[in-house]
Amino acid sequence: MVAIAEAAAPTAGDRRQRARRTTLGLMVLTLVAAWASLATGAAEVSLAEALGRLARGEPLTLHQQVVLMDIRLPRLATGLLVGAALAVSGAVMQGLFRNPLADPGLVGVGAGAGLGAVTAIVLGGFLPASLAALTGTYTVPIAAFLGGWAATLILYRVSTRAGRTSVATMLLAGIALGALAGAATGLLVYVADDQQLRDLTFWGLGSLAGASWTKLAVAGPIMLTAMAGTLWLARGLNGLALGEAAAAHMGIAVQRMKNLAILAVAGATGAAVAVSGGIGFVGIVVPHLLRLATGPDHRFLLPNAALLGASLLVGADILSRSVIAPAELPIGIVTALLGAPVFLWILLRRRGVLDL
């Protein structure tokens, strides 16, 4: 036994060292992506010149202020937070279900948020004038967030009995809830007019074009709080990989961990979908790639997922703005084009078709 432990120790140490190196590399990648995002766009603005003015204590020009501070910077911050939230949510879901192909969409949060947004777009004209004036342009994000939380509450009530939440029941209920939300969404799409259909298409494919400091002030704290809460789940998710009984014997409060995980995923995913629309593949591809690279230890997996998810979504946003500039592709198309081949590779690799 001692010999086995001594032989395994270097492997564990090497894995931790590799995870730390990966963290440093992802930090650099995120910084590079952030710089490229601020420097890329239809408007001609020199980021180096703007930073030079700030370094000399000079105010930005009006053009620089509008383009950099009012458009590109809130868009960058939104992309970083949304990408990190989706990736971390995926990592938590995969740990909770003990399945590397799990996705935040399994719990029905995305479908519920989508139904809320579609309802606001199609039926928003029937809102009382006072309520419409109060919510203003934030009706769709608010409705999306409320839809995601409503789906989570329904799912929790269905899958919890006598104070214990069944992961298997939650999975099945999430699939059923997603199908029900999809049917309701399809009905609303059927009765929508031409303008509403265009809005639905653009929102459903995802975009950061509508990012603003005001929206970020509402959704940002929710995403940050949810992601910070997942760091407390790392030990529990590591123990859960051995099974619920083994995790309980290790002193892990399994039911409380499940509750926190569900709430964190609902908050992070619901807020992300509310400000960016439907963006796929980030939550499933990022955690799985990191598991292949650095192992399943959630102490490293969760922060690394946040960094890679943030840089990936910002990179996808740069592509969406550059491919057909000055027009933009919906960012969901870009993430699908990037993520679908990787997802297929993951499936083939798990089936043994690819020996890589």
C-alpha positions in Angstrom: 0.0 0.0 0.0 2.8 2.4 0.8 4.5 1.6 -2.5 1.2 2.3 -4.3 0.8 5.6 -2.5 4.3 6.6 -3.3 3.8 5.7 -6.9 0.6 7.7 -7.1 1.9 10.8 -5.4 4.0 12.1 -8.2 1.0 11.7 -10.6 -1.3 13.8 -8.2 1.5 16.4 -7.8 2.0 16.6 -11.5 -1.7 17.0 -12.1 -1.8 19.9 -9.6 1.2 21.5 -11.2 -0.4 21.1 -14.6 -3.7 22.6 -13.3 -1.8 25.6 -11.9 0.1 26.1 -15.1 -3.3 25.9 -16.9 -4.7 28.6 -14.7 -1.8 30.9 -15.4 -2.1 30.2 -19.2 -5.9 30.9 -19.1 -5.3 34.2 -17.2 -3.0 35.3 -20.0 -5.5 34.1 -22.6 -8.3 36.0 -21.0 -6.3 39.2 -20.9 -5.4 38.8 -24.6 -9.0 38.2 -25.5 -10.1 41.3 -23.5 -7.5 43.5 -25.2 -8.6 42.2 -28.6 -12.3 42.8 -27.8 -11.7 46.4 -26.8 -9.5 47.0 -29.9 -12.0 45.3 -32.4 -15.1 46.9 -33.8 -16.6 48.8 -36.7 -15.6 52.1 -35.3 -11.9 53.1 -35.8 -10.5 53.7 -32.3 -6.9 53.2 -31.1 -7.0 51.5 -27.8 -3.3 52.2 -27.2 -3.9 55.9 -27.8 -6.8 55.9 -25.4 -4.8 54.2 -22.7 -2.0 56.7 -23.3 -4.3 59.6 -22.8 -5.5 58.1 -19.5 -1.9 57.4 -18.4 -1.0 61.1 -19.0 -4.1 62.2 -17.0 -5.9 63.5 -20.1 -9.6 62.9 -20.6 -10.8 60.7 -23.5 -12.2 62.3 -26.6 -16.0 62.1 -27.0 -15.6 59.5 -29.7 -13.3 57.3 -27.5 -15.6 57.7 -24.5 -18.7 56.6 -26.5 -17.0 53.7 -28.3 -14.8 52.3 -25.6 -16.5 53.1 -22.3 -20.1 53.1 -23.3 -20.2 50.3 -26.0 -17.1 48.0 -26.0 -16.3 47.9 -22.3 -19.8 46.9 -21.0 -19.9 44.4 -23.9 -16.6 42.9 -22.8 -17.6 42.7 -19.2 -20.9 41.1 -20.1 -19.1 38.5 -22.3 -16.6 37.7 -19.6 -19.3 37.2 -17.0 -21.7 35.3 -19.2 -19.0 32.9 -20.5 -17.7 32.3 -17.0 -21.2 31.7 -15.6 -22.2 29.2 -18.4 -18.9 27.3 -18.1 -19.0 27.1 -14.3 -22.7 26.0 -14.4 -21.7 23.3 -16.8 -18.9 22.1 -14.5 -21.2 22.0 -11.5 -23.9 20.1 -13.4 -21.4 17.6 -14.7 -20.2 17.0 -11.1 -23.7 16.8 -9.7 -24.8 14.3 -12.2 -21.4 12.5 -12.3 -21.6 12.7 -16.1 -19.2 14.7 -18.2 -21.8 15.3 -20.9 -24.3 17.0 -18.6 -25.3 20.6 -19.4 -27.1 23.4 -17.5 -30.0 22.9 -20.0 -30.7 19.6 -18.4 -32.3 21.3 -15.4 -34.7 23.3 -17.6 -33.3 26.7 -16.6 -32.5 27.6 -20.2 -35.8 26.5 -21.5 -37.7 28.4 -18.7 -35.7 31.5 -19.3 -36.3 31.2 -23.0 -40.1 30.9 -22.4 -40.0 34.0 -20.2 -38.2 36.0 -22.9 -40.5 34.8 -25.7 -43.6 35.6 -23.6 -42.3 39.1 -23.0 -41.6 39.7 -26.7 -44.9 38.3 -28.0 -47.2 39.4 -25.2 -45.4 42.4 -23.8 -47.8 44.7 -25.5 -50.6 43.5 -23.2 -48.7 44.6 -20.1 -50.3 47.5 -18.1 -48.9 50.8 -19.1 -47.5 51.5 -15.6 -45.7 48.2 -15.5 -44.3 48.6 -19.0 -43.0 52.0 -18.2 -41.4 50.7 -15.0 -39.5 47.8 -16.8 -38.9 49.7 -20.0 -36.2 48.0 -22.2 -35.5 45.5 -19.5 -38.8 43.7 -19.8 -37.2 40.8 -21.8 -34.2 40.2 -19.5 -36.4 40.4 -16.4 -38.9 38.0 -17.9 -36.1 35.6 -18.9 -34.6 35.6 -15.4 -38.0 35.0 -13.8 -38.7 32.2 -16.2 -35.4 30.5 -15.3 -36.1 30.8 -11.6 -39.7 29.5 -12.0 -38.4 26.5 -13.8 -35.9 25.8 -11.1 -38.6 26.1 -8.3 -40.9 23.7 -10.1 -38.0 21.3 -10.8 -37.0 21.4 -7.1 -40.5 20.7 -5.9 -40.9 17.8 -8.2 -37.6 16.1 -7.5 -37.6 16.7 -3.7 -39.4 14.4 -1.2 -39.0 14.2 2.5 -36.2 16.8 2.3 -34.1 14.7 -0.1 -33.5 15.6 -3.8 -33.2 12.8 -6.3 -30.7 13.6 -9.0 -32.2 11.0 -11.3 -35.7 12.5 -10.8 -34.3 15.9 -11.4 -32.8 14.9 -14.7 -36.1 13.3 -15.9 -38.2 16.2 -14.7 -35.8 18.7 -16.3 -36.2 16.9 -19.7 -40.0 17.0 -19.3 -40.0 20.6 -18.2 -37.8 21.6 -21.1 -40.1 19.8 -23.5 -43.1 21.6 -22.0 -41.4 25.0 -22.1 -40.4 24.3 -25.7 -44.0 23.5 -26.7 -45.3 26.7 -25.0 -42.5 28.7 -26.8 -43.5 27.1 -30.1 -47.1 28.2 -29.5 -46.1 31.7 -28.9 -43.8 31.8 -31.9 -46.8 30.6 -34.0 -48.9 33.6 -33.0 -46.1 36.1 -33.3 -46.1 38.8 -36.0 -43.2 39.5 -38.4 -41.4 42.0 -36.2 -41.7 39.7 -33.2 -40.4 36.8 -35.1 -37.3 38.8 -36.0 -36.8 39.7 -32.4 -37.3 36.1 -31.3 -34.8 34.8 -33.9 -32.1 37.3 -32.9 -32.6 36.7 -29.1 -32.8 33.0 -29.4 -29.4 32.8 -31.2 -27.7 34.9 -28.6 -26.0 38.3 -28.8 -24.0 40.7 -26.7 -25.0 43.7 -28.8 -27.5 45.0 -26.3 -25.0 44.9 -23.4 -25.0 48.0 -21.2 -23.8 49.0 -17.7 -27.4 49.2 -16.5 -28.2 45.6 -17.5 -24.8 44.5 -16.1 -25.6 46.2 -12.8 -28.7 44.0 -12.5 -27.4 40.6 -13.8 -23.7 40.9 -12.9 -24.0 40.6 -9.1 -26.3 37.6 -9.5 -23.7 35.8 -11.8 -20.8 36.8 -9.5 -22.6 35.6 -6.4 -23.6 32.3 -7.9 -20.1 31.6 -9.2 -18.5 32.5 -5.9 -20.9 30.1 -4.2 -19.8 27.3 -6.4 -16.2 27.5 -5.0 -17.7 26.2 -1.7 -19.0 23.2 -3.5 -15.6 22.0 -4.8 -14.9 19.5 -2.0 -18.5 18.2 -2.0 -18.4 17.6 -5.8 -15.1 15.8 -5.5 -16.6 13.5 -2.8 -19.8 13.0 -4.8 -17.8 11.5 -7.6 -17.5 8.4 -5.3 -21.2 8.2 -4.8 -23.7 9.8 -2.4 -23.1 7.2 0.3 -19.4 7.6 0.2 -19.7 11.4 0.2 -21.9 11.3 3.3 -19.4 9.0 5.1 -16.7 11.7 4.3 -18.8 14.2 6.3 -20.2 16.0 3.3 -23.8 17.3 3.7 -25.0 15.9 0.4 -28.5 17.3 0.4 -27.3 20.8 1.3 -24.7 20.6 -1.4 -27.4 19.6 -4.0 -29.6 22.5 -2.9 -26.7 25.0 -3.2 -25.6 23.6 -6.6 -29.1 23.9 -8.0 -29.5 27.4 -6.8 -26.1 28.4 -8.1 -26.7 27.0 -11.5 -30.2 28.5 -11.7 -28.9 32.0 -10.7 -25.8 31.9 -13.0 -27.6 30.5 -16.0 -30.8 32.5 -15.6 -28.9 35.8 -15.3 -26.6 34.9 -18.2 -29.5 33.9 -20.5 -31.4 37.1 -19.5 -28.7 39.4 -20.8 -27.3 37.4 -23.7 -30.0 35.2 -25.0 -29.5 31.5 -25.9 -25.8 30.6 -26.2 -25.1 26.9 -26.5 -22.1 24.5 -26.1 -20.1 26.7 -23.7 -21.4 24.9 -20.6 -20.8 21.4 -21.9 -17.6 21.7 -23.9 -15.4 23.9 -21.6 -15.6 21.7 -18.4 -15.1 18.5 -20.4 -12.0 19.8 -22.2 -10.5 21.0 -18.8 -11.2 17.5 -17.3 -9.2 16.0 -20.1 -6.4 18.5 -19.7 -6.1 18.8 -15.9 -8.2 16.2 -14.2 -11.6 16.2 -12.3 -10.5 18.1 -9.2 -13.2 20.8 -8.8 -10.8 23.0 -6.8 -9.0 23.7 -10.0 -11.8 22.8 -12.5 -14.2 25.5 -11.4 -11.9 28.6 -11.6 -10.3 27.3 -14.8 -13.8 26.8 -16.3 -14.6 30.4 -15.5 -11.4 31.6 -17.2 -11.8 29.4 -20.3 -15.5 30.1 -20.6 -14.9 33.8 -20.4 -12.1 33.9 -22.9 -14.0 31.5 -25.3 -17.2 33.7 -25.3 -15.2 36.9 -25.7 -13.3 35.3 -28.6 -16.6 34.1 -30.2 -18.0 37.7 -29.8 -14.9 39.0 -31.6 -15.5 36.6 -34.5 -19.2 37.5 -34.6 -18.3 41.2 -35.0 -15.6 40.6 -37.6 -16.8 38.0 -40.0 -19.4 40.2 -41.8 -18.5 43.6 -40.4 -20.0 46.1 -39.9 -22.9 43.7 -39.4 -22.8 41.0 -36.7 -23.5 37.3 -36.6 -25.5 36.1 -33.6 -22.9 34.8 -31.1 -24.9 31.5 -30.7 -24.1 30.6 -34.3 -20.3 31.1 -33.7 -20.3 29.0 -30.5 -22.3 26.3 -32.2 -19.8 26.2 -35.1 -16.9 26.0 -32.7 -18.6 23.8 -30.1 -20.4 21.2 -32.2 -17.3 19.6 -33.7 -15.7 19.5 -30.3 -18.8 17.9 -28.9 -18.8 15.3 -31.6 -15.2 14.6 -30.9 -16.0 14.1 -27.3 -18.7 11.6 -28.1 -16.6 9.7 -30.5 -13.7 9.6 -28.0 -16.0 8.3 -25.3 -17.3 5.5 -27.6 -13.7 4.5 -28.4 -14.1 5.4 -32.1 -11.2 7.9 -31.7 -8.1 6.5 -30.0 -6.6 9.9 -28.9 
